[in-house]
Amino acid sequence: MRPWAKQRWLAAVILVGALGALGAVAAPVAVAEDAVAGFTDMSAIDRFVDRQMNKHRIPGISLVVFEDGEVTYAKGYGAAGHERPMTPDTPMVIGSTTKSFTAVSILQLVEQGLVDLDSSVNAYLPWFRTSDPVASGSITIRHLLNHTSGLSELGYNRVLRSDATLEQGVRDLGHARLTAPVGTTFQYFNPNYAILALIIETISGQSYADHVSEHIFEPLGMTQSYAGIENAPEAELAQGHSKLFGFPVARRPVFRAHLLGAGYIVSTARDLSRFLIAIDNEGAYEGGRILSSDSVALMASPPAQVPGTSYGMGWSAGTHRGEPIGGHGGSDEVYSCQTALLTDQHRGYALLMNEQHLIDGMVASSQLQVGLRDLLIGRQPAEGGISTKLIGFVALAVFLISLVTTVRSFVRMRGWSREARSLKAPQIAWRIAPHVLIPVVILVVLYRFLGSLFLGEPRAWNFRVVGAYFMPDIALLMLLSIVPDLLQAIYMTVAALAHRPAGRTARP
C-alpha cells in the first residue's frame, strides 16, 4: 500500500475511533462526595457555568433555577448576538421540549371530555393511514404520547419541504412503515407529536399556536413564548449557532411547520421555569391552572406495559443519584434546551443555549446537565470530562490530513495510465481497493454505528438532516473522505482498462 493510501486509512481510523469513543467519554467523570455550601450558594452555579462555557466554547447560555415555586437564580452568560448580551429573558427555540406543551394540550382536551386517550387516531383523523392501514388503525392517542405507536425513523426517514403544512406532514406518513407492533416498544419519533398537534387543531377548532397560547402561555404568564418561529419577534431571538470543528458559526434557524407540535415552540428560560413550577405544583401557578393533579401524575408515568422506558407523556421520569427527576430536553439546528425538575426536592432549572451540534449535545450538554443536577442536590459538580474544543481539534486535524492526502493522490493520478500498463490485474486491484474500501468503512461504520450512537436507532440516519444541519463539520469530512476516493476508483478502473490492449499480458 502506498504511503498516501496509508495516510488516508489512518485518517479514517482516527475519525471512526474518535467519534465512536464518544459514548464512553461524553459523560463527566465520577463526582466528588464533597458537598457545596448548600443549594443557596449561587456562586457555585455561576462558577460552574462559566467554566463549562469556556471549556466547550459556548457562545451564550440562559439559566433560571427555582426552588419551592420561587426563582432563586436567573442569569445570562455570553452573547445573544447582534451586540446583545444573553439574559434569562432571551427567546430561543426549545426543540423537543415542545413535546411537553403538546402533551399538556392533549391532556387538557382529555379533561374536557373531547379526547379519549385510548381512542384510535382515526376517531379524530378518519383519513390517517400508514403503509399498513390495519395496524395503523390501532394506534391510539396514548400510543402517540408514549412514543409506542410502532412508528420510528427506521420505517420513515423522509425529508419534507420546510414549508410543508402540519396536515401535509401527517398525510405523508402514509409512506411510513411500522417497525414494531403497536403499543409494545418505545421508539422516539417526532411525527407522533405532529399527529397530536393536528388532533389539537381538529378538536379545538383553533390553530396549535392559538391553543397553546390561550391554554398554557396566558394562564402561566409566559409572555415571551410563541408557538412557531414565525410568531416570535425576530429582533428578540438569540443568534443561533452551529459548530464547525469546535468553533461557533452563526446560522439562521429553520422552521418546519409540519413538526410544530414536536419541536418549534420559542420560549425563554424564565418562562420555562413558570411551566416547570406549575408541573411541580400539580398543575397550578400563581392562581392559574393548566392541568389537574391527576393529569400531571399521568404525564410523568411511563407505560407499565413497556418495561425499561422512562418516558411518560411528553415528559421523561428518571433518577439522578437516587433522586427522582423529570423534564424534557430538546434542540434544533442552532439552539439547545434542557429542563429538569427534582420532584422530591421541589427544585429545578431551565437552561437554553444558542448553539447546537450533535457532539456538543453528547458532551457539553451532558456535562452541564449532570453538574447542575449535582449542585441542586448539594454535591460538588464534576470537573473532568472531555472538552468539545479537543474533539473539534481532532476533527480538524483529520480533515486537514484527508485534504492533503486527497490533493496528493489526485496529483499522483497523472501517471496512473502509464503505470497500470506494467502491472498485473491483481496488482491493479490492490491499488484500487483502498479507494473503494475507505468509503465503505465510513458509510458502514459512521453512517450506521454512529446513527445508533447519536439517535438510539440501529440504522442509517438521514445524512441531509443529521449531517448537514446537526454536525456540518463531520458531514464535510465524510464527503471529503468518500467522494474523492470513489472518483479515483472510477478513474483508475477506466484508465487501466482503456490502456491495456485486449489479450495483452502485463510484464512481470
C-alpha positions, -999 to 999 in steps of 0.1 A, spaced: 0 0 0 13 34 -10 22 60 18 -6 83 8 -31 55 10 -19 45 44 -24 81 55 -59 81 43 -66 49 61 -51 65 92 -74 95 89 -104 73 85 -94 51 115 -88 82 137 -122 96 128 -140 64 134 -122 58 167 -126 94 180 -163 96 173 -170 60 183 -153 66 217 -177 95 225 -202 72 241 -176 63 267 -161 98 272 -192 121 269 -203 119 305 -183 137 332 -160 117 355 -173 105 388 -184 133 411 -167 141 444 -185 134 476 -178 169 489 -210 189 495 -212 225 484 -222 252 509 -259 245 505 -281 250 474 -284 287 481 -247 292 473 -255 305 438 -219 315 433 -211 277 428 -236 277 399 -220 308 385 -185 294 386 -196 261 371 -214 276 342 -186 299 334 -161 270 333 -184 250 310 -188 279 286 -151 283 283 -144 246 282 -168 240 253 -167 274 236 -204 280 240 -215 315 227 -244 321 251 -263 304 280 -296 315 296 -303 299 330 -331 301 356 -331 280 388 -361 277 411 -368 262 445 -402 257 462 -420 277 435 -397 307 435 -370 317 411 -337 318 431 -312 323 404 -315 339 369 -287 349 347 -275 352 311 -239 343 301 -221 354 270 -237 369 239 -272 366 223 -257 381 191 -263 414 173 -243 431 201 -268 420 227 -259 402 260 -276 370 268 -303 373 295 -328 350 313 -355 366 290 -338 360 256 -361 338 234 -348 307 217 -363 276 200 -367 249 227 -367 220 203 -383 188 216 -391 204 250 -421 215 229 -435 180 233 -442 187 270 -466 215 259 -482 194 232 -488 167 258 -504 192 283 -527 205 255 -539 169 247 -545 162 284 -564 194 287 -587 182 260 -590 148 278 -601 167 309 -627 185 289 -641 152 276 -631 160 240 -604 134 236 -601 98 249 -566 86 254 -575 51 243 -594 60 212 -579 54 178 -563 83 159 -589 75 132 -616 87 156 -602 122 152 -585 120 118 -605 94 98 -582 96 69 -550 89 89 -530 59 74 -496 44 74 -483 19 49 -502 -7 70 -538 6 73 -549 -22 95 -521 -18 120 -522 19 120 -559 18 128 -550 5 162 -527 35 171 -543 54 199 -537 89 214 -519 72 244 -495 54 220 -486 87 204 -480 104 237 -458 75 249 -439 70 216 -452 35 214 -471 38 181 -448 14 163 -436 42 141 -399 51 141 -371 67 120 -363 32 108 -396 30 89 -399 66 79 -369 88 71 -383 112 45 -373 149 44 -402 172 36 -400 208 25 -397 232 54 -429 249 43 -450 217 43 -481 222 65 -489 202 96 -516 182 77 -493 176 48 -467 161 72 -492 138 88 -506 127 54 -471 119 43 -470 92 70 -489 71 45 -453 61 34 -443 51 69 -437 15 78 -444 3 114 -412 -12 128 -427 -27 160 -462 -40 170 -484 -11 182 -481 -5 220 -451 -28 226 -419 -8 221 -407 27 230 -394 44 198 -389 82 200 -404 96 168 -411 133 162 -441 129 139 -460 112 168 -463 147 182 -471 162 148 -501 140 147 -511 151 182 -508 188 172 -531 182 142 -556 165 165 -555 195 188 -563 218 159 -591 195 146 -608 191 180 -604 226 194 -611 245 162 -580 266 169 -546 266 154 -520 248 175 -503 282 182 -535 298 194 -545 268 216 -511 266 233 -511 304 238 -546 306 253 -544 275 274 -508 274 286 -489 306 279 -515 330 291 -525 312 324 -489 309 334 -479 344 324 -454 331 297 -454 365 279 -423 358 258 -433 324 245 -445 317 210 -457 286 191 -436 288 159 -407 309 150 -428 330 126 -448 342 156 -417 353 176 -402 388 172 -372 382 151 -352 411 166 -355 395 201 -344 360 191 -309 350 201 -285 345 172 -283 307 168 -250 289 160 -238 256 147 -203 243 153 -175 239 127 -146 220 142 -154 233 176 -159 269 166 -194 285 167 -207 296 133 -238 319 132 -268 303 114 -304 312 110 -330 288 124 -352 268 101 -389 265 109 -406 232 99 -444 238 103 -452 201 98 -432 194 130 -446 223 151 -460 202 178 -428 182 181 -401 209 183 -407 245 174 -420 265 204 -400 296 212 -395 304 248 -371 318 275 -355 303 305 -377 324 328 -409 314 310 -399 278 311 -394 280 348 -430 290 352 -441 259 333 -419 237 354 -431 253 387 -467 246 375 -458 209 369 -441 208 403 -472 223 419 -496 198 405 -506 219 375 -511 253 392 -490 285 391 -499 318 408 -537 314 405 -535 299 371 -541 262 364 -532 242 333 -538 206 344 -554 187 373 -530 169 397 -542 135 383 -532 146 347 -498 158 359 -492 124 376 -503 106 344 -480 128 323 -450 117 344 -459 79 344 -442 57 318 -464 29 303 -464 -1 325 -468 -25 295 -435 -13 280 -407 -22 305 -375 -3 305 -388 30 293 -387 62 314 -408 83 290 -443 92 301 -464 117 281 -441 145 268 -421 140 300 -391 118 310 -392 105 345 -359 91 359 -335 95 387 -303 114 394 -281 98 421 -312 82 436 -333 114 434 -365 113 413 -361 137 384 -383 147 354 -381 170 324 -375 171 287 -346 183 266 -346 195 230 -327 211 202 -330 222 167 -301 230 143 -289 261 162 -304 261 197 -304 237 227 -327 234 257 -326 215 290 -353 214 317 -351 194 349 -373 191 380 -361 173 411 -396 163 423 -388 154 459 -366 185 463 -390 208 445 -360 223 427 -352 226 391 -338 246 362 -344 257 327 -313 262 305 -311 274 269 -280 277 247 -277 295 213 -257 267 197 -262 231 187 -241 203 174 -247 166 179 -214 160 196 -219 191 218 -253 175 227 -235 144 238 -206 161 256 -213 198 266 -250 194 273 -244 162 292 -218 177 314 -239 208 321 -269 187 330 -250 164 354 -232 193 370 -264 214 375 -283 185 389 -254 177 413 -255 213 425 -292 211 431 -288 182 454 -258 197 473 -229 179 456 -198 193 441 -200 191 403 -175 170 384 -146 189 369 -134 162 345 -148 151 311 -136 157 276 -138 192 260 -155 198 228 -126 221 219 -104 189 219 -129 170 198 -131 198 173 -93 200 171 -91 162 164 -118 165 137 -100 195 121 -67 175 122 -83 146 104 -99 169 79 -66 185 71 -49 151 67 -77 140 44 -75 172 24 -37 170 19 -38 133 10 -67 139 -13 -48 166 -33 -17 145 -33 -34 114 -46 -51 133 -74 -17 147 -84 -3 112 -85 -31 101 -108 -14 117 -137 10 88 -141 -15 61 -134 -23 52 -170 13 46 -178 20 28 -145 -10 4 -150 4 -10 -182 33 -26 -162 10 -41 -135 -8 -74 -134 -45 -75 -127 -42 -84 -90 -18 -56 -85 -42 -31 -102 -70 -44 -80 -48 -40 -49 -40 -4 -58 -77 5 -64 -90 -14 -33 -83 14 -8 -103 39 -28 -133 16 -25 -128 2 10 -123 36 27 -158 49 16 -173 15 26 -158 18 61 -170 53 65 -205 46 53 -210 13 72 -193 24 105 -201 60 107 -234 60 89 -248 31 108 -229 28 141 -230 65 148 -267 66 138 -273 42 166 -249 61 190 -265 95 184 -301 86 178 -306 53 195 -317 35 163 -296 7 148 -299 22 114 -286 48 89 -296 83 98 -307 108 73 -275 124 61 -291 155 48 -308 164 82 -283 150 107 -252 156 87 -258 189 71 -277 205 99 -266 190 132 -229 183 125 -218 200 93 -181 196 100 -184 158 103 -206 158 72 -179 177 53 -152 153 65 -173 123 54 -178 138 19 -141 146 16 -133 110 25 -159 94 3 -163 113 -29 -127 118 -40 -119 81 -33 -149 69 -53 -139 93 -82 -104 80 -81 -115 44 -81 -137 50 -112 -109 69 -129 -82 42 -121 -105 14 -133 -114 31 -166 -78 42 -173 -65 7 -165 -90 -9 -189 -85 17 -216 -47 13 -217 -44 -24 -215 -49 -38 -250 -71 -69 -253 -52 -101 -249 -21 -84 -237 -4 -98 -206 13 -74 -182 50 -78 -178 61 -95 -146 
